[in-house]
Amino acid sequence: MSNDVRSKQFLRVMPSPDGTPESMIQRVVRQIGDASLASSIVVATSKAQLDFIERQLPGKVTIVAEPERRNTFPAIALAAAYLADEANVDLSEPVIVMPCDTFTEPHYFEVIRRMGQAIEENRANLVLMGIRPTGPETKFGYIVPAGEPDADGIITVDSFKEKPDEATAANLISKGALWNGGVFGFRLSYLIDTLRAQLPDASYRAILEGYANLPKISFDYEVVEKADSIAAVPFEGIWKDLGTWDSLVGHLQADTLGRAIRQGDTSDTYIINETSTPIICAGARGVIIAVTPDGILVADKQSSAGIKAAVEQLSGRPMYEERRWGWYRVIGTSEHPDGHRTLTKHIHLDPGCSISYQTHDHRDEIWTFIDGEGLLVVDDVLTKVTAGSVAQIHRGQKHTIRAVTPLEFIEVQSGNPLVESDIHRLPFDWDTIQ
């Protein structure tokens, strides 16, 4: 279900309190709000995911976009510099960095609150969350304590052990070691000072412009393992990385999401169907069925964890994307004998939203409107469109569309190559068009 633009954090498959499905990132932002933890939330992400975040969390977060992917240290450094230089956050303010794809419970956020207090109390330069192990797992890093916890349960950290074998992990647990939960806390000044020691100019603009020159390295290796003052606050409770189907399905809103018909004994079988094509499941037990515009998965639950290598062999463009203005789904593509190609999309615009004023170098487009009302502009000429309207847009023509009501249309692209990057965005003010 996930791809280069729609990672697992944006899949709306988790149950929310009101019964509607929500994504992992929506869930964690809601939980932060429920705990009254933060006055502001900054999401560090890649440019490819901006529209998903703006659509799923409108007005709820500030987004700091990486120019390119370079691991967690550069991403956190860029976000910290943004807080200091652009948001004018006091350098003494505690900052907590956490992943957005962890499935956990409300107590987790109370531990984060305690981490913030430990920073304010100057317990250490860095404060981590340590997860109380449930067994000698070999896929996690371990936090090794220097001794017994203090009266407040806070641990002084001696060292780290990354993904040990099972025997070593069991030995570490016997000594009070914790799993590294990937949650870091520090005063903003600590990280800014760390950056200034490494970079001639540690301002937000300088880091943004020189982002490609930053090392591709994790925050753990670049900062945590070099720090000389580290504490950890233990968390004991539900904490899961929902990275496989087997780990996810137990937390889905229902065992069937989307259009499906069950016959016979289909116990312990989970169906997720994101398409309008019906699924009929007859007598299949312990199976995961996922149908998306990008492909179809049918897997025994016990075998679902091993599909990553097979998925990596797939290629092709994403067939569904959410954007700040709505969404689109690719209906089909074809290549013709004379070399030109066609690509057909079903596009939905939310009321009041519009695409950018743009031109294309390599394609012509035909828009057939099937529902709703909108305003179309082609080469600065405004036209009202409704269901049944058809617009032909030639390569090089400037064009945009704004939805007055929920607006849907079929777009047929014709040309070569047909790629999302074939867009030149132009300045445009809807208030000036007549």
Secondary structure, 3 states (H helix, E strand, C coil): CCCCCCCHHHCCCEECCCCCEECHHHHHHHHHHHCCCCCCCEEEEEHHHHHHHHHHCCCCCEEEEECCCCCHHHHHHHHHHHHHHCCCCCCCCEEEECCCCEEECHHHHHHHHHHHHHHHCCCCCEEEEEECCCCCCCCCEEEEECCCCCCCCCEEEEEEEECCCHHHHHHHHHCCCEEEEEEEEEEHHHHHHHHHHHCCCCCHHHHHHCHHHCCCCCHHHHCHHHCCCEEEEEECCCEEECCCHHHHHHHCCCCEECCEEEECCCCCCEEEECCCCCEEEECCCCEEEEEECCEEEEEEHHHHHHCHHHHCCCCCCCCEEEECCEEEEEEEEEECCCCCEEEEEEEEECCCCECCEEECCCEEEEEEEEECEEEEEECCEEEEEECCCEEEECCCCCEEEEECCCEEEEEEEEECCCCCCCCEEECCCHHHCC
